[in-house]
């Protein structure tokens, strides 16, 4: 009788659990202001003045309780009643409060909508990065990573993989990115993408790419295995590796050029 193997477990959690929905923190002060605005809607100046007196009385009563010393909702409600009272005092007689025509309220709503849109965009970007990290991880497991073309945003996917691994350096991903950067593969064919990579990738990857580029000019027929030393040098001494790449570039530049990197 054979014992069945347990189901295979992977280190990757479902995407939905990794990119959790952003929960906006509770803001008691904002809740208090909204409650006041709902109550005040349709009130005239006399009714608002009466409600303001009630709010002031409540504030005096609450001041006697030590457990309410840190309360922020009560003071926010009082301040909102005071603001609405002043607003109606400056309005023509008979005006009733309407939050839909309150410039302060409308400005707050516009700011909240913009913030919500920004949060939604962040969530979409986080989901895209997580999905690309999943894809790169699958390519690693299939040992076909080297055939993949780098895309815009792969630097962030690299960071995500590093985060998942508990900050351990992902040597194969770093080497893949360095080779792609040196060969101008994928989105690195765009000079702007190569320039942006300088601020997105660690110094070791950039130094590895620079040394690979210099060696490709110096020994164009070198096999990939012969260039493995570049990764070890870049990991151990990224600054020295970058200096070596610059020296090799200068040595191979034709006379009359500035010797800058490609």
N, C-alpha and C positions, 0 to 999 in steps of 0.2 A: 504494500500500500504506500502510495506516495503522498507526501504532505505538500499541499499547494503553497506557492510562495505568496507572501503578503503583497498587497497592492503597492506599486512603486510610489514612493513619496519624493517630492521635489522640494527644493529650498524656496521656491517661489510661491508666494501667497496669491490668491486671486486678485485680479486688478482692482475689483470693486473695494476690497478691503484695504488695499494699499493707498488708493486715491480716495480717501474718505471725504464725504461731503463736508464742505466747510460750514461750521456752525457759528453763526454770528453771536458774539458774546452778548449776554443780557445787559441792557443799559437801563437801570431803574429811572434815571433822570429823564431819558427820552420817553419811557413809558408814562411817567408822570405828566410830561408836557402834552402827550397825545390824549391822555384822559381829560385834561383840562380843556383842550380844544374841542373834544367831542361834547363835553358838557356845555361849553360856552357857545356852541353853534346856535345861532338864532336868538341869543340874548342881546338885549339892548344895554346901554351904559348903566342904567339903574340896577338891572339884574346882575351884571358883572361886578358892580361895586359891592353889592350884598354878598356875592360869592367870595369876593376878595376879603371882606371882613371875616367871613367864616374861616377862610384859609389862614388868616393871621391869628385867629383865635386858636385854631388847631396847632399852629406852629408854637404858640406860647405854651400850650398844654404839653406838647411833645418835648419842649425844652426841659421839662421837669423830670424826664425819664432818661436815666443814663444809658439804657439799652438802645435808645434812639439817637444817641450822639453821632453815630456814623451814618445815619439815614441821609440819602441824597435825593430820594424821590420827593419827600415833603418839601424841602427848600426849592426844588425845581418846579413843583406845582405852584408854590407861592409866587415865585418869580414870574411864572407864565401868566398867572392871574393879574399880576401887577402890569405886565407888558400889555396884555389885552385891554386892561382898564385904561392905560395911557393911550392906546390906539383908538379906542372909542371916544375918549375925551377930546381927541383932536379931530374926530370925524364930524360930519354934519349931524344935527339933531335927528333922532329917530333911526340912526344907523344900527343895524344888528351885526353881530360878529359872524363872519363866514370864513372858515380857514381856506376855502378855495380862492379867496381874493386877498389873503394875507401874504404879503411879499416874503416875510420871514419863513412862513411855513412852506411856501412854494420853493424857496431857495434850498431849504433843508431836504425836501423831497427830491429835488434835482440832484443834490449831492449824494443822497442815499442811492438813487438809481444809478448814478455813475459809479459809485463804490461797488454796488451789486454787480454791475456789468464787468468791472475790473476783476472781482472775485471769480466770476464765471469764466472769464478768459484765463485766469490763473489755473482753474480746475481743468479746463480743456487742455492747456499746455502740459500740466502735470500728467494727465491721462495719456497724452501723446508721447511724452518722454518715457513713461512707464511701459507703454506698449512697445516702443522701440527698444528699450532695455530688454524686454522679454524676447524680442526677435533676435537681438544680438546674443543673448544667452543661449537661445536655441541653436544658433549657428555655431557657437562654441562647442556645444555638446555634439553637434553633427560633424565637427571639425571642418567646417566649410566657411569659417569666418573670413579667411584670406580672400575668398572669391567675391565677397560682398563689397559693394561700392559704398563709400561713406556718404552720408546725407547731412544736410543742414540740421543742426541740433544734436548730432551724435556726441558732441562734447558733453552735453547735459546728460545724455543716456549713459555715458561713461561714469559721470559723477553718481548717477543713480545706482549703477552696478556696484560702485565702490561703497556707497552707503549701505546697500544690502549686505555686503560682505563684511560689515563692521569696520569700514575704513581701510581694509587691506587693499593694497595696490593691485589692480587688475592688469598683470603684466602682459597677457596676450592682447587685451584690448588696447593697451598703450602702444604696444609694438605695431599693431594693425593700423592705428591712427598715425603713428610716426611714418610708417612706410607709405601710407596714402598721401600724407602731407608732403613728403619728399618727392613722390612721383606725380603730384598734382592730380590725383585721381578723384573721381566723384565731384562733390561740390568744391573740393580744393582746387579744381581747375580755375576757379574764379579767384583772381588776386585779392579781392576784398575778403573772401572767406579765409584765405591764408593769413591775411593781416588780422582778421578778427580772432583767429585761432590763438594768436599770441597772448590774448587776454583771457582765453577760455581753457587752455590746456596747461598742465604743470610744466615747469621748466625742464624736467627730465624728458618729457615727450618732445618738446620743441628742440632740445639739444640733440636727441636721437635723430629727429628728422633732418636737422641741419647737417649732422655728420654723414647720414646716409646720402644726402644730396651731394655733399662734397666728394664722398668716396665714389659715387656713381660717375662723376666727372673724371676722377683720377683713375679709377679702375672700372670702366664701363662693362667689362665682361665678367665681373665678379658674380659668383652664384649667391643666392640668398643666404645659404648656410655660412658662407665666408664673411658675411656682414653681421653675423649674430653678435660679434664682439661689440658693435656699436651700441646695442641695447644695454649690455652690461656696463659699459663705460658711462652711458647717459644716466643710468640708475644710480651708480655709485658716485659719480662726480659730474653733475649736470653743467655746472659753470665751466669746469675745465674742458668738458666735451664741446661746449659751444665755442670756447676759445680755440680748440683744435680745429673745429669745422671752419672757423673764420680764417685760420692760418692756412689750411689746405685750399680754401677758396682763393686766397690771395696768391698762393703759389701757383695755382693753375690758371689764373686770369691772364689773358694776353696783354702784352704791354700796351699802355695807353688807356686801359679801362680802370674803373674805380674800385674793382674788387668786391663790390657789394654782392650779397646773396641773391639767388634767383627768386 
